[in-house]
Amino acid sequence: MAEAGGQTVDGIRRAVLGGSWRPGERLAPVALAERFGTSSTVVREALTRLAGDGLLTWERNRGFFVPELEPRELRDLTELRCVTEELASRLAVERGDLQWESDLIAAHHQLSRTPRRDQEDPEHIADPWSVAHRSFHAKLLEACASAPMIRLADNLADSTELYRRWAAPSRGAAERDVEQEHRDILEAALARDASGLAKLLRRHYERTMHIVLEAGLDVPAAELAAVEK
């Protein structure tokens, strides 16, 4: 049961971040149970956990929803993420060993060799790149060895990823040199430059925030109006 629950949590998380449901859309446990081949009880437990992580919202007598996206909230989430990862990355630099460095280099290598754009949909980020990107940033903080801090950083990454997923295509995103940003972050971590790393992470996340805010969200108003409330 525990294994099924974990798989269901991961499956729903990937589907939400992949844009399977629009912001504001209600998630029906029965339909999800059929989709993921499990029971409604397991699905409800998974939805409750994801709501606790902040990836979903819950309303009494109405159920679970993909969060509505608000620009001001994105600013707040980004600031909280910057502050959280500043501390986590500082601890990682202090506590990380040679194995951490090797794993971080490997995660960056995987990221750098994964195409960022989907050839069939070049205006959007490719899913394999998103996975590699997430793995690189997670590995960067792993050596802080603080489970609560890692969990908070992971939840904030989910929340901000949802905004990035629904951002409209923009020139700013296409012209941005994300690869160089990641190389700079890797070099600062390997040099054990905690202050420089914190500044680079803040700049990295704030650039994403500004691109999303300037581009707006690519969720048609007509579709949002049709979402069952």
Secondary structure, 3 states (H helix, E strand, C coil): CHHHHHHHHHHHHHHHHCCCCCCCCEECHHHHHHHHCCCHHHHHHHHHHHHHCCCCEEECCCEEECCCCCHHHHHHHHHHHHHHHHHHHHHHHHHCCHHHHHHHHHHHHHHHCCCCEECCEEEEECHHHHHHHHHHHHHHHHCCCCHHHHHHHHHHHHHHHHHHHCECCCHHHHHCCHHHHHHHHHHHHHCCCHHHHHHHHHHHHHHHHHHHHHHCECCCHHHHHHCCC
